[in-house]
Amino acid sequence: MKRRDFLKYSLVVPTVTRSGLDLLTSPAHSATGNWDRTVVLVELKGGNDGLNTVVPFTDQKYYDIRPTLAIPRDKVLKKTDKLGFNPAFAPLMPLWESKQMAVVLGVGYPHPNLSHFRGINIWNSASDAETFLENGWIARLFEESMPGSSFAAEGINLAHNPAGAVEGGKFRVITLEKRLDKLLRQAGRIQPGDAPMASSAMTHILKQRRDLRGAADNIIAKQIEKVDFSADFSSSKLGTQFATAARLLVSGVKVPVIKLTIGKFDTHAGQEPLHAGLLSDIATNVAAFAKLMKAKSLWGKVTVMSYSEFGRRPYENNSKGTDHGTVAPHFLFGGKVNGGFYGEQSPLNDLDNQNLKYRVHIREIYASVAREWWGLNAGFIKDKPLGLFS
C-alpha cells in the first residue's frame, strides 16, 4: 500500500467510531436459529444488590445484618411464604401475575471474581473464572448460525458502554449511543473512496464502510424516528434506550440482540434511596415496553433479560451501603417466558467468606436462551437449560 493511500484511508475507522456506529463485517453462514426472536439485554452496571431486590422477609438474619438497609416486612411485595419483591417493583407485578416474569435465584459461578472488569467479562463470555475468552457468548452462538441477510445487524447497542455478549468475531454490531436520527444520517452519508486499491487491506477497509452503510440504510429505510406511539417510558437514560428499542422493533427492524445499560449499581455508600430509584426505573420501563409490545403483537417475539457483573455482600457496611459480592437474582420478561421463581435463594446461614454461595450457574440461563428461545445447539454451553421458555 502506498503511504498516501494509507494516510487517506486509515481515517475511515476513527470516523466510524466517532460517529457512534461500530460495525464488523460478517462471514457467510446459514441461518438455522429462530433469529426472528429478539433478546433485549439489560446490564445492571456496577453489581445489583440481590437481597434488597428479592427480599427474604421471614429471615431474621437479613434484618440483623442490615440494620438500616433492610426492606421493612410490611413494605415487601410478598409472593411466597418466604420471598417478596422490593416495593419499587410494583409496576412489574401484572407481568408476574400473568406468568410473564421469571426470576432466577442464586445466580453465580464457582470461584467468583469481584473485579468489575473481570466480573463482567465472565458474564459476557460465559467463561469459567480461570479462563479468559475474547468473544461474547452470543457472538459465539453467531459462529454456529448466523441471522440471514435481511437482518439489519447481528446486534444493536443503545448504551455508552461496550456491547458485551455480542462483541468479538466478524459480526455486524451497531452502536447507537447519541441522537439516533443524527447518527443514521451520518451513516447514510458514508461513501466508499474512489482511489484505486493498492492492497487487500484497503479493500477490507472499504468493505467495512460499505457494510456499515448497508446496515445503517437497512435501519434508515424503516423510518424509525417517524414511528408514532404513546408509551409511559421514563425520561431517564434507560427510558430513552427502551423507547429506541421499541421504535426499532415496531418499525420492523430485524435484529437478534439489543443491548441496554443502566448504571450506578455500585452502591458502596448511601445505597438508599438510590437503589430503590434504580429498581423503579427498570420496573417502569420494562412495564411500558411490555405494554407496547403487546399492543403491537410483538410480545411473543421479545425477551427482556437482566445481567450484572456480580451481586453485593449480605452485610451492610459502615457507609450504609454494600460492597462487591457474588450472587444475585436475575430476571426475564416476555410473552413466551414461563414465569415464576427458579433456583434457590442462597441462605444467609451458609456463607463463604461472608459471601453468598451460588445455586444456579450463569450458563444455565444462557443455555435456556440459546436452546429454548433461539433453538440452537450451543455446543460450547455444557449446562442444562432451566425451562424458562414455552
N, C-alpha and C positions, 0 to 999 in steps of 0.2 A: 504494500500500500504506500502511495506517495504521501509525504509529510503533509502537504497542503490538504489532501483528501482526509487524512486522519484528523487534522485540526478542525476541519469543517464538520465532519460527521460525528466526531466524538462529543459534540454538543447535543446530540439527539437525546441521549439518556438523561442528562441533567434537566433538559427542558421538560421531558415527560414527568420526571419526579416532581419538579416544582409546580407543575400544573395540577398535581393531586391525583393523577392517574398512573397506576403502575400495572404493567402488563408483561407477562411472559408468554412466549409462543407455546403452542400445544402440539404434541405429537398426534398422529392419526391412530385412533383406537376405535373399536366398535362400541356402541352404546348398548350395554346389556342390563344396566340397573334401572330402577324406577326413578330416573332423574327428573321426571316432571314433578317430583315432590321436593319441597324446599325445607331446609333446616335454617332457622334463624338462631344463630348463636349469640348469646348474651353473656359477655365476660364481665364478672363482678371483680373489677380490678382492685387488688390490694388484699384480698382474703376475707371472705364474708364470715361473720360470727354466726355459726350454725345454731348454737344453743339459744340465742335470742331471736332466731328465725322460726325454728320448730322447737317449741318450749316444753321441757319435761316438767309440767306444772305440779305433779304429785311427788317429785323427788325433793325432799327437804335439803339435800346436799346442794342442789342447784341454788337455792336461796341462801344457804350458808356461805358459799364461796363467791357469791355475787351480791354483796350487801347493798350496793347502790344501783347495779345494772339489771338485776333480775326483773323480768316482766311480772307484775302482780298477778296472782292467781285469778282474780276477778276480771282482769283485762284480757286474759288469754282467750283466743278463739278455739275452744275445746272441740276436738274431733274424735278422740278416743278417750278411754278412761285414764290415759297417761300423757297423751301428747296433744298439743294445740299450736296454733299459729300466732305470731306476733299480730297485734291488732292492726298494724299497718297493712296487713294482707287482706283486709276486709273486701276490697274490690275484686279479689280473686275467688271469693267464696262461691259465687254462682258457677264458676268453672269446676271447682272442687265438687260441688253438689251434683253436677251433671256428669261427673266422672271423666272430665277432660283435663285434669290436672294430676300428674303423677309426681310423687315426692320420693326420691331415693335417699334413704337414711344411711348415715355412717360411711360416706364415700371417701375413699382414700387409696393408699397403696403401701406396700412394705417399705421400710427404711425411708420414711418421708423426709423431704428436703424443705427446709424452712426459709430458703432464699427466694425472694420474689422472682428473680431472673430464672433460676434453675427450676423453681416450682412450676412456673407457667410453661417452661419448655417441656417438662414431663407431661403436663396435661395436654399441651398442643400436639406432642409427638406420640403419645401413648407408649413411651419407652419405660423400661424399668429404671429405678432410681440410679443404678450404677451404669446405665447405658446412655450414650449421647447419640441422638438422631437429629439430622438436619431437617428432614421433611415432616410436615404435619400429618396427623393420622388421616385426615380427609384427602390430602394430596396423595397419600399412599393408596387410598381407595381409587383415585383417578387413574393410577397406574394399572389397576386391574380392569377398569372400564371407564371410558370417557363419555361425557354427555355428547350428544350429537351436534352437528354444525349449526343447527338452528338456535342453539343456546347463546345468549349474549356473552356469557363468560362462565368459567367454572366457579368463580366466587366474586362477590362484591363486598368490599369492606367499607362500612359507613362511619368508622371511628378514626381517631387520630393515631392509634397505636397499630402495631403490625397485625396482619391478617391471621397469624397464628396457625390454626389447624389446617388451613388451605395453602400455607406457604411451602415453597420448595418444589422442585421439579419444573418442567417446562409447561406450565399451565397459565391460562389467562385469568389473572386476578386483578380486578379494577378497584382502586381505592378512591372513594369519593368523600373527601373529608371537609370540603368547603361548600360554597354555594353550588348546588347541583347544576342549575341552568348555565352558570358561567363556565363550569368545568366541561360540560358537554359541548358547549360552543367551541371552547378551546380545542378539545379533542377533534371535533369535526373539521377544524381548520388545518390539522396536521397533514402535510403533504410529503410524499417521498421526494428526495432530492433528484435533480436531473443530471448530476455529474456522472461520468462513466465510472463503472465499478472496477476498482483496481484489485480487489481481493474478495475472497469468500467472507471475510469478516465484515466488510462493508455491505455485502449482500444480506448478511444476517441482521445487521443493524436496521437496514431499510425494511426488511421483512417485519421486524418488530414494530416499526412505525405503521406499516400497512395494517398489521393485525390489530394494533391499538385503535386506529381509526375505524376499522371494520367493527370491532366490538362496541366502540362508542356510538357509531352510526346505528347499530342494532338497537341501542337504548334510545337514541335521539328519535328514531323513527316511531317509537311508541308515544312520543309527546307526553312524557310522564308529568311534566310540570303543568299540563293542562287537565290532568285528572282532577275532577271535582268531587269531593266527598266531605261529609261532615262527620268528624270523629273527635272524641274527647282526649286527644293526646295532650300531654303537658307541654309547657313552653321550655322545658329543660333540654339539655343536650340529648338525653336518652329519648325524650319525647320527639325531638326532631328526627332522630335516627329511625324510630319506629314509623313515623309518618312517611319518611322517604322510602322505607322498606315497603310500606303499604302501597305507595304510589307505583313503585316498580312492579309489584305483583298484580295490582288491579289493572295496570296498563297492558299487562300481558308479557312483560319481560321474563324470559325463562332463564333461571339460574338455580343451581342446586343449593348454594350456600350464600347467606347474607350474614355478615358479621357486625354486631353492635357491641358497644362497650359503655359501662357506667363505672366511674372511678370513685375514689375517696373511701374505699372499704378498709383501708389500713388504719384501723381505729385504735391506736395505742393510747390515746388520751382523749378525754371528753367524748366518749363514744355516743352518749345520748345527749341531745335528741338527733344527732347526725345520722346514726344507723337507722332509726325509725323513718327518717325522711327519705333515705335511700331506698328502703324497702317499699315505702309508699309510692315512690317514683316508679319503681318496677311494676308494682301491682296496678297502678293507674294506667300505665301504658300497655301492659300486656292485656288488660281487660278491654281497653279501647281497640287494640289491634284485633283481638279475638272477635269482638262485636262486628267490626268492619269486615273481617274475612268471612264471617258467617253471612253477612248481608250480601256479599259478592259471590257466595257459593264457593269459596276458596279454602275454608277452614279444614276440610279433609285433605288438602294438599300441602298443609303447612304444619311444621312443628317448631315451637319455640323452646330452646334448651339453654339452661344456665350452666356456667362453669366458672371456676376461680382457682388461683394457684394453690391455695390451702385454706384451712379454716382458722379459728382463733383458739387460744388456750382456754380451758374451762374457768380457771381462776381469774377473777378481776384483779388488775394491777393497782398500784398506788396512785395512778393518774386517772382513775375512773375510766379505764379503757381495758382492752385485751390485747395480748401480744400474739405473735405468729404461732399458729398451732398446726394441727394435722388434718382433722376430719371435719366435714360439713355435709349437710344435705344438699341435694340439687334437684332441679325442677324441670319438668317437661309439660308443655301445654299443646293441645291440638285436637282436631276432630277425630283423629284415629288413635289418640292416646288412651290406653287403659288406665283410668285414674285410680288413685289410692296410694297407700304407703307401700314401699318396697324396702327390703333390707331390714335393718335393726338399728334403733337408736343406740349409739355407743354409751355404755354405762359409765356413770361418774365414779363408781366404786371400783373400777378396774382400769387404772390409768398406767401409761408408760412414760415415765419421766414427766409426770404432771400433764401429759397429753392424752387425748382420746385415741383409742385403738380403732382401726378401720374395720368395717364389716362388709362393705361392698367395694370391689376394685373398680377404679375408674373405667377400665376396659370392658367391664360388663355392661355399662351404659353404652359405650361405643359399639359393642357387639350388637346391641339391640337396634341402634340407629342404622348400622351398616347392613345387617341381615334382615331385620323385621321391617324397617322403614324403606330402605333403598333396594333390598333384595339382592345383595352382593354376597360373595363368598367370604371376603375379608380374611384370607388365609393367615395373615400376619397377626390377627387377633385370636388367641387361643381360648379366651374366656367365653363362657356361655352367655347368651342373651338373657334378659330378665323378663321377657314377655311384656314389654312396655307398650306395644302397638297391636292393634287388631287388624 
